[in-house]
């Protein structure tokens, strides 16, 4: 499967040097959710530098915090306590930025039995498996996603970054919710998701080293790589499932997060700016 092979380093460097990617020393897969056109609000785009998505920030270098603090006021961490301990990846200390821990999954969700089932789904690499995994994220993540949405509602001029470990699955679902609310079309949302294929490439060896410690992946390299696939068609299929099972994004944020119609309109308004305004 060619999409499991390493990418050409020159190609990776070129893509990472351009928007929507943002270079933060010591952090991978950082990108801006701004500048996506809204199909529901013609002439509007998502506000640049309001929402950033990334992988874990524990490896951030001395230069990284300055870059972040110039852009953002809050960091939302979607990782579990179990992950933080397991990977020895603590919260970063960034002057002027509040770190808010809002795990999607609780410690009980990381029992050996639960993890074995989850890893089996990841290892298959099948679209249907990812849809099941992403449904679990939606079912468990209402509190986490609600914190970020309420930040957008209440602090329209204060940027934030949200992340999980790789910045792909939980982070990808949060990004999809935000972009859907802004009226971004599904193809663009799926393309944003697929960019993680490039964004995580600099950490490929570290990711594989971590997975090699898991019994399921230790002797099955392809299964390990399947866990980190981020195909356009996977997100496209998930968004269709999102509509069919959860009634779409607005119904989801009302039922699972408890947002009102007024909340949704305020969040949408805060997410969008005129296309000619790149601030």
C-alpha positions in Angstrom: 0.0 0.0 0.0 1.9 3.0 -1.3 0.3 5.5 1.1 2.1 3.7 4.0 5.5 4.4 2.4 7.7 7.3 3.6 7.2 10.5 1.8 9.9 12.3 -0.2 11.7 14.7 2.3 11.9 17.5 -0.3 8.2 17.3 -0.9 7.4 17.2 2.8 9.6 20.3 3.5 7.9 22.2 0.7 4.4 21.5 1.9 5.3 22.2 5.5 6.7 25.6 4.5 3.4 26.8 3.2 -0.1 27.6 4.6 -2.1 26.2 6.2 1.0 24.7 8.0 2.7 26.9 10.7 6.2 26.2 11.8 6.5 25.8 15.6 9.9 24.5 16.7 9.5 21.1 18.4 5.9 20.5 17.4 4.6 18.7 14.3 1.4 18.9 12.3 0.5 22.5 13.2 -1.8 24.2 10.9 -4.3 27.1 10.7 -8.0 26.4 10.2 -8.4 29.9 8.7 -9.0 31.0 5.1 -11.4 28.2 4.2 -14.4 29.6 2.1 -17.9 29.1 3.5 -20.4 27.7 1.1 -23.3 28.7 3.3 -22.1 32.3 3.7 -20.7 33.4 0.3 -18.0 36.0 0.5 -16.9 34.7 4.0 -13.9 32.6 5.0 -12.9 31.0 8.3 -11.0 33.5 10.4 -7.2 33.1 10.1 -5.1 32.5 13.2 -8.2 32.0 15.4 -8.0 28.2 15.6 -4.9 26.1 15.2 -4.7 22.3 15.3 -1.6 20.3 16.1 0.0 17.1 17.5 1.2 17.0 21.2 3.2 20.0 22.3 5.5 18.4 24.9 8.5 18.5 22.7 8.2 22.3 22.0 11.6 24.0 22.0 12.6 27.2 23.6 11.7 29.2 20.4 8.3 27.5 20.1 6.5 29.2 23.0 7.2 32.7 21.7 5.7 31.8 18.4 2.6 30.4 20.0 2.1 33.1 22.6 2.1 35.8 19.9 -0.9 34.1 18.2 -2.9 32.3 21.0 -4.2 32.6 24.5 -5.3 29.0 25.2 -4.2 25.5 24.6 -6.8 22.7 24.7 -5.3 19.2 25.3 -7.6 16.3 24.2 -5.2 13.6 25.4 -6.0 11.2 28.2 -4.1 11.0 31.5 -3.0 7.5 30.4 -1.4 8.8 27.2 0.4 11.6 28.9 2.0 9.1 31.4 2.6 6.4 28.9 4.4 8.6 26.4 6.1 10.8 29.1 4.6 13.8 27.3 3.6 16.4 29.9 1.8 19.6 29.4 4.1 22.4 28.1 4.8 25.6 30.0 4.1 28.5 27.7 4.1 31.9 29.3 0.9 33.8 28.7 -1.0 30.8 27.5 -3.5 28.8 29.6 -3.4 25.0 29.2 -6.8 23.4 29.6 -6.9 19.6 29.9 -10.1 18.2 28.4 -9.6 14.5 27.6 -12.0 12.9 25.2 -11.5 9.5 26.8 -11.2 8.8 30.5 -8.8 6.4 32.2 -11.5 3.7 32.2 -11.5 3.8 28.4 -7.9 2.8 28.4 -8.3 -0.6 30.0 -6.4 -3.4 28.2 -9.6 -4.8 26.8 -10.8 -1.5 25.4 -7.4 -0.7 24.0 -7.1 -4.1 22.3 -10.4 -3.6 20.6 -9.5 0.0 19.5 -6.1 -1.1 18.2 -7.7 -3.9 16.2 -9.8 -1.4 14.5 -6.9 1.0 13.8 -4.8 -1.9 12.6 -7.2 -2.9 9.9 -6.9 0.5 8.2 -10.4 0.1 6.8 -12.7 3.1 6.4 -15.5 1.2 8.3 -13.1 0.8 11.2 -12.2 4.4 11.3 -15.9 5.4 11.2 -16.5 3.2 14.2 -13.6 4.7 16.0 -14.7 8.2 15.1 -18.2 7.5 16.4 -16.7 6.6 19.7 -14.9 9.9 19.7 -18.2 11.7 19.0 -20.0 9.7 21.7 -17.3 10.5 24.4 -16.2 13.9 23.3 -19.1 16.2 23.9 -17.6 17.8 27.0 -14.2 18.3 25.3 -15.5 19.7 22.1 -17.9 21.9 24.0 -15.1 23.6 25.8 -13.5 24.6 22.6 -16.8 25.7 21.0 -17.6 27.8 24.0 -14.2 29.4 23.8 -15.0 30.5 20.2 -18.4 31.7 21.4 -17.1 33.7 24.3 -13.7 34.9 23.1 -13.9 35.7 19.4 -10.6 37.6 19.4 -8.6 35.1 21.4 -7.0 32.4 19.3 -6.5 28.9 20.6 -4.8 25.6 19.7 -6.2 22.2 20.3 -4.4 18.9 20.0 -4.3 15.2 20.8 -1.2 13.0 20.5 -0.8 12.8 16.7 -3.2 15.6 15.8 -5.2 13.3 13.5 -8.3 11.6 15.0 -9.7 13.5 18.0 -8.2 16.7 16.7 -9.5 15.9 13.2 -13.0 15.4 14.5 -12.9 18.7 16.4 -11.6 20.4 13.2 -14.4 18.9 11.2 -17.1 20.1 13.6 -15.7 23.7 13.5 -15.4 23.8 9.7 -18.8 22.2 9.3 -20.3 24.9 11.5 -18.6 27.5 9.4 -20.2 26.1 6.2 -16.9 24.8 4.7 -17.7 22.1 2.2 -16.9 18.4 2.9 -14.2 18.1 0.3 -12.2 20.9 1.9 -12.7 19.3 5.3 -11.5 16.0 4.0 -8.5 17.6 2.5 -7.6 19.3 5.8 -7.8 15.9 7.4 -5.6 14.3 4.8 -2.9 17.0 5.3 -1.9 15.1 8.5 -0.3 12.6 6.1 2.4 15.2 5.5 2.2 16.9 8.9 3.1 13.8 10.9 5.9 12.7 8.6 8.8 14.4 10.5 7.8 12.2 13.5 7.5 9.0 11.6 10.3 7.2 13.4 9.2 8.3 16.8 5.6 7.1 16.1 6.8 3.7 14.9 9.1 3.4 18.0 6.1 4.0 20.3 3.9 1.6 18.5 6.6 -1.1 18.4 6.1 -1.4 22.2 2.5 -2.5 21.7 2.2 -6.3 21.2 -0.3 -6.0 18.3 2.1 -3.8 16.3 5.5 -5.1 17.4 5.7 -7.7 14.6 3.3 -6.1 12.2 4.7 -2.9 10.6 1.8 -2.5 8.2 -0.8 -2.6 11.0 1.1 0.1 12.8 1.2 2.3 9.8 -2.5 1.7 9.2 -3.2 3.3 12.5 -1.9 6.6 11.1 -3.5 6.6 7.7 -5.5 9.8 7.0 -7.1 9.3 3.7 -9.4 11.9 2.1 -12.0 9.2 1.5 -12.0 8.2 5.2 -13.1 11.7 6.3 -15.6 12.0 3.4 -17.2 8.7 4.5 -17.2 9.8 8.1 -19.0 13.1 7.3 -21.7 11.2 5.5 -22.0 9.0 8.6 -22.1 12.1 10.8 -25.2 13.3 8.9 -26.9 9.9 8.9 -26.3 8.8 12.5 -26.0 12.1 14.4 -28.2 14.4 12.2 -25.4 16.6 11.2 -23.2 19.0 13.1 -25.9 21.4 14.4 -28.0 18.6 15.8 -24.8 17.0 17.3 -23.7 20.2 19.1 -27.2 20.7 20.5 -27.8 17.1 21.7 -24.3 16.1 22.8 -22.9 19.4 23.9 -26.0 21.3 25.0 -25.5 24.4 22.8 -28.5 26.5 21.9 -29.5 27.9 18.5 -28.2 31.3 19.6 -24.9 29.7 20.7 -24.5 28.1 17.2 -25.2 31.4 15.5 -22.7 33.3 17.6 -20.0 30.6 17.1 -20.6 30.6 13.4 -20.4 34.4 13.3 -17.2 34.4 15.2 -15.7 31.8 13.0 -16.2 33.8 9.8 -14.8 37.0 8.4 -15.1 38.7 5.0 -13.0 37.1 2.4 -11.0 40.3 1.8 -10.1 40.5 5.5 -7.1 38.3 6.3 -6.8 39.3 10.0 
